């Protein structure tokens, strides 16, 4: 089946007491990539510990040697391409070329309001995301960039010496609509989905699987239109947001069944949340570690 298994570790751990050991353990368990959320705060975690994504990943890169690290996902909500490019270039250097940038349009949550303005409407978010991604691509592939856009600008911005990975770090573009799919096909080295948000509350696992299969088909069409091969294009599912919630993490058998069905639908990498007690991501740690080892071996 050759399905990759990764984890997303929320940036809630104080580094010196827990964070370092969590990230080391993730590598020991064999996860392909350790991701983290790139938010300033998030939902029920808003009033608790929450650290910055890129400093966390930089620290994680320094205590791991094999596992890739990345964001799921970075958005324009509070980022500017010029400063982000410099930080990503540095992270790629510290990690020895192990960074993947998950990138998306962002939503209307806390990050969208933290600067004191009204959240952007859907069309403006999409417009900003397209310009943001295009400029970030230029910044990470050229030593000097000047650009004047509708939303972002750069005046002789330097990104020297550039990324360790060439021509730049890979982008995994989160998208479900046609415009986002085209953006993934043009700039992405991977694609991210959480499933169909409309099915989260009232849909069934079968409906969710069918929706994901449809998303994969639309992505393949966008890649073909862009003249790219869909066969080897990574397709990443961030779990926890489909109608079956955390059921796939209830046992190794449940996860293997879930993963197998989604692999048949075209998913090539599944990302599971590192267990957090008393949260939406609660999971028996022993079951989680068994999934990371036993299920991963079955899916390889």
C-alpha positions as CSV (number, residue, x, y, z in Angstrom):
1,X,0.0,0.0,0.0
2,X,3.0,2.3,0.7
3,X,1.0,4.8,2.8
4,X,3.0,7.2,4.9
5,X,2.0,7.9,8.5
6,X,2.7,11.2,10.2
7,X,1.7,13.0,13.3
8,X,0.7,16.6,14.2
9,X,1.9,17.8,17.6
10,X,0.1,20.9,18.8
11,X,2.5,23.6,20.1
12,X,1.3,23.4,23.7
13,X,4.3,21.9,25.5
14,X,6.9,23.8,27.4
15,X,10.1,22.8,25.6
16,X,12.3,22.1,28.5
17,X,9.9,19.9,30.4
18,X,7.8,18.1,27.7
19,X,8.3,19.4,24.2
20,X,11.7,18.0,23.6
21,X,10.8,14.5,24.7
22,X,7.5,14.5,22.7
23,X,9.3,15.3,19.5
24,X,12.1,12.8,20.1
25,X,9.5,10.2,20.9
26,X,7.6,10.9,17.6
27,X,10.8,10.3,15.7
28,X,11.5,7.1,17.7
29,X,8.0,5.8,16.8
30,X,8.9,6.1,13.1
31,X,6.6,8.9,11.9
32,X,7.4,10.2,8.5
33,X,6.8,13.8,9.4
34,X,6.0,15.7,12.6
35,X,3.8,18.7,11.8
36,X,2.4,21.4,14.1
37,X,-0.4,24.0,13.7
38,X,0.6,27.5,12.7
39,X,-1.9,29.5,14.7
40,X,-1.6,32.2,17.3
41,X,-4.2,30.4,19.3
42,X,-6.8,27.8,18.4
43,X,-10.4,27.0,19.5
44,X,-10.6,25.3,22.9
45,X,-6.8,25.8,23.5
46,X,-7.1,29.6,23.3
47,X,-6.7,30.3,27.0
48,X,-4.0,27.7,27.6
49,X,-0.3,27.3,26.6
50,X,0.3,27.8,22.9
51,X,3.7,28.4,21.4
52,X,4.9,29.7,18.0
53,X,5.0,27.2,15.2
54,X,8.3,28.0,13.6
55,X,10.4,28.3,16.8
56,X,8.9,25.0,17.9
57,X,9.8,23.4,14.6
58,X,13.3,24.8,14.8
59,X,13.8,23.3,18.2
60,X,12.3,20.0,17.0
61,X,14.6,19.9,14.1
62,X,17.6,20.3,16.4
63,X,16.6,17.2,18.5
64,X,15.6,14.9,15.6
65,X,17.7,13.7,12.6
66,X,15.4,11.7,10.3
67,X,11.8,12.8,10.7
68,X,10.7,15.7,8.5
69,X,9.0,18.7,10.2
70,X,6.4,21.0,8.9
71,X,3.3,23.2,9.4
72,X,-0.4,22.2,9.0
73,X,-1.0,24.8,7.9
74,X,0.5,28.3,7.5
75,X,-1.8,31.0,6.2
76,X,-1.8,34.7,5.3
77,X,-3.9,35.6,8.3
78,X,-0.9,36.9,10.3
79,X,2.0,36.1,8.0
80,X,3.9,38.2,5.4
81,X,5.8,36.3,2.6
82,X,9.0,38.3,3.1
83,X,9.5,37.5,6.8
84,X,8.1,34.0,6.4
85,X,10.5,33.2,3.6
86,X,13.5,34.2,5.8
87,X,12.3,32.1,8.7
88,X,11.6,29.1,6.5
89,X,15.0,29.3,4.8
90,X,16.6,29.3,8.3
91,X,14.5,26.4,9.4
92,X,15.4,24.4,6.3
93,X,19.1,25.0,7.1
94,X,18.7,24.0,10.8
95,X,16.9,20.8,9.8
96,X,19.3,19.9,7.1
97,X,16.6,20.1,4.4
98,X,13.7,18.3,6.3
99,X,11.0,21.0,6.1
100,X,7.6,20.8,4.4
101,X,5.4,23.9,4.4
102,X,1.7,23.1,4.7
103,X,0.0,26.3,3.4
104,X,-3.7,27.3,3.2
105,X,-6.0,30.3,2.8
106,X,-6.8,30.5,6.5
107,X,-10.2,30.9,8.1
108,X,-12.2,33.3,10.2
109,X,-11.0,32.3,13.7
110,X,-8.8,34.0,16.2
111,X,-5.9,34.5,13.8
112,X,-8.1,36.4,11.4
113,X,-9.1,39.0,14.0
114,X,-5.9,39.4,16.1
115,X,-4.7,42.5,14.2
116,X,-8.0,44.3,15.0
117,X,-9.6,44.2,11.5
118,X,-12.7,42.3,10.4
119,X,-12.0,38.9,9.0
120,X,-11.6,38.9,5.2
121,X,-14.4,37.7,3.1
122,X,-14.0,34.4,1.2
123,X,-13.1,36.0,-2.1
124,X,-10.4,38.2,-0.5
125,X,-9.0,35.3,1.4
126,X,-8.6,33.4,-1.9
127,X,-7.1,36.4,-3.6
128,X,-4.6,37.0,-0.8
129,X,-3.7,33.3,-0.7
130,X,-3.0,33.2,-4.4
131,X,-0.7,36.3,-4.2
132,X,0.9,35.1,-1.0
133,X,1.8,31.7,-2.4
134,X,3.1,33.1,-5.7
135,X,5.3,35.7,-3.9
136,X,6.6,33.1,-1.3
137,X,7.5,30.8,-4.2
138,X,9.6,33.6,-5.8
139,X,11.2,34.6,-2.5
140,X,12.3,31.0,-1.8
141,X,13.7,30.4,-5.3
142,X,15.5,33.7,-6.0
143,X,18.2,35.5,-4.0
144,X,16.6,38.9,-4.6
145,X,13.0,39.8,-5.3
146,X,11.1,43.0,-5.9
147,X,7.3,42.8,-6.2
148,X,4.3,45.0,-6.1
149,X,1.0,43.2,-5.7
150,X,-2.5,44.1,-4.6
151,X,-1.9,42.9,-1.0
152,X,1.8,42.2,-0.6
153,X,5.0,43.8,-1.8
154,X,8.7,43.2,-1.5
155,X,11.5,45.7,-2.3
156,X,14.8,44.1,-3.0
157,X,14.1,41.3,-0.5
158,X,17.1,39.0,0.0
159,X,16.8,35.3,0.7
160,X,20.4,34.3,0.7
161,X,21.8,31.6,0.6
162,X,18.4,30.1,-0.2
163,X,16.9,26.7,0.9
164,X,18.9,23.5,1.4
165,X,16.2,21.7,-0.6
166,X,16.2,22.7,-4.2
167,X,14.7,24.6,-5.9
168,X,13.0,25.3,-2.5
169,X,11.2,23.7,0.4
170,X,8.1,21.7,-0.8
171,X,4.7,23.3,-0.4
172,X,1.7,21.1,0.6
173,X,-1.3,23.2,-0.4
174,X,-4.6,22.8,1.5
175,X,-7.4,23.2,-0.9
176,X,-10.9,21.9,-1.7
177,X,-12.4,24.3,-4.2
178,X,-11.4,24.6,-7.9
179,X,-9.3,27.7,-7.4
180,X,-7.3,26.2,-4.6
181,X,-6.8,23.0,-6.5
182,X,-5.3,25.0,-9.4
183,X,-3.0,26.7,-7.0
184,X,-1.9,23.3,-5.6
185,X,-1.3,22.1,-9.1
186,X,0.8,25.1,-10.0
187,X,2.9,25.6,-6.9
188,X,2.4,22.5,-4.7
189,X,4.6,19.5,-4.1
190,X,1.7,18.0,-2.2
191,X,-2.0,18.6,-1.3
192,X,-3.7,18.6,2.1
193,X,-7.3,17.9,3.0
194,X,-9.3,17.5,6.2
195,X,-12.2,16.0,4.3
196,X,-15.5,17.9,3.6
197,X,-16.3,20.3,6.4
198,X,-20.0,20.2,5.5
199,X,-20.1,16.5,6.6
200,X,-18.4,16.9,10.0
201,X,-21.5,17.3,12.1
202,X,-24.2,15.3,10.2
203,X,-22.4,13.2,7.5
204,X,-21.5,9.6,7.6
205,X,-18.0,8.0,7.2
206,X,-19.2,6.6,3.9
207,X,-20.2,10.1,2.7
208,X,-16.9,11.5,3.9
209,X,-14.9,8.9,2.1
210,X,-16.8,9.6,-1.2
211,X,-16.2,13.3,-0.8
212,X,-12.5,12.8,-0.3
213,X,-12.4,10.5,-3.4
214,X,-14.1,13.3,-5.3
215,X,-11.5,15.8,-4.0
216,X,-8.7,13.6,-5.2
217,X,-10.3,13.3,-8.6
218,X,-10.6,17.1,-8.9
219,X,-7.0,17.5,-7.8
220,X,-5.9,15.0,-10.5
221,X,-7.8,16.9,-13.1
222,X,-6.1,20.2,-12.0
223,X,-2.7,18.5,-12.1
224,X,-3.4,17.2,-15.6
225,X,-4.5,20.6,-16.8
226,X,-1.2,22.0,-15.4
227,X,0.8,19.3,-17.3
228,X,1.8,17.5,-14.1
229,X,1.7,13.8,-13.2
230,X,-0.8,13.1,-10.5
231,X,0.5,9.6,-9.8
232,X,3.4,10.6,-7.6
233,X,1.8,13.8,-6.2
234,X,1.5,13.5,-2.3
235,X,-2.1,13.6,-1.1
236,X,-2.3,14.2,2.7
237,X,-5.3,13.7,5.0
238,X,-5.2,15.4,8.4
239,X,-7.5,13.3,10.5
240,X,-9.8,14.3,13.3
241,X,-12.2,16.4,11.2
242,X,-14.2,13.7,9.5
243,X,-17.6,12.3,10.8
244,X,-15.9,9.3,12.5
245,X,-13.9,11.8,14.7
246,X,-11.4,9.8,16.7
247,X,-12.8,6.4,16.1
248,X,-9.9,5.4,13.8
249,X,-7.6,5.8,16.8
250,X,-9.7,3.5,19.0
251,X,-7.6,0.4,18.0
252,X,-5.0,-0.8,15.5
253,X,-7.7,-2.7,13.6
254,X,-9.9,0.4,13.4
255,X,-7.0,2.5,12.1
256,X,-5.8,0.0,9.6
257,X,-9.3,-0.3,8.2
258,X,-9.7,3.5,8.0
259,X,-6.3,4.0,6.4
260,X,-6.8,1.2,3.9
261,X,-10.1,2.7,2.7
262,X,-8.6,6.2,2.4
263,X,-5.5,4.8,0.6
264,X,-7.9,3.2,-2.0
265,X,-9.5,6.7,-2.4
266,X,-6.1,8.1,-3.3
267,X,-4.7,9.4,0.0
268,X,-0.9,8.8,0.3
269,X,-0.2,10.2,3.7
270,X,-2.3,10.1,6.9
271,X,-1.6,12.5,9.8
272,X,-2.9,11.7,13.3
273,X,-2.9,14.0,16.3
274,X,-0.5,13.4,19.1
275,X,-2.8,12.5,22.1
276,X,-3.9,15.3,24.3
277,X,-6.0,14.2,27.3
278,X,-9.4,15.9,27.9
279,X,-9.6,17.3,24.4
280,X,-10.9,16.5,21.0
281,X,-7.6,14.7,20.4
282,X,-7.8,12.4,23.4
283,X,-6.5,8.9,22.7
284,X,-5.1,6.0,24.7
285,X,-1.3,6.5,24.5
286,X,-0.7,2.8,24.2
287,X,-3.1,2.4,21.3
288,X,-1.5,5.5,19.7
289,X,2.0,4.0,19.9
290,X,0.7,0.6,18.6
291,X,-0.8,2.4,15.6
292,X,2.5,4.2,15.0
293,X,4.4,0.9,15.0
294,X,2.1,-2.0,14.1
295,X,-0.3,-0.3,11.8
296,X,2.5,1.6,10.0
297,X,4.3,-1.7,9.3
298,X,1.1,-3.1,7.8
299,X,0.5,-0.1,5.6
300,X,4.1,0.2,4.3
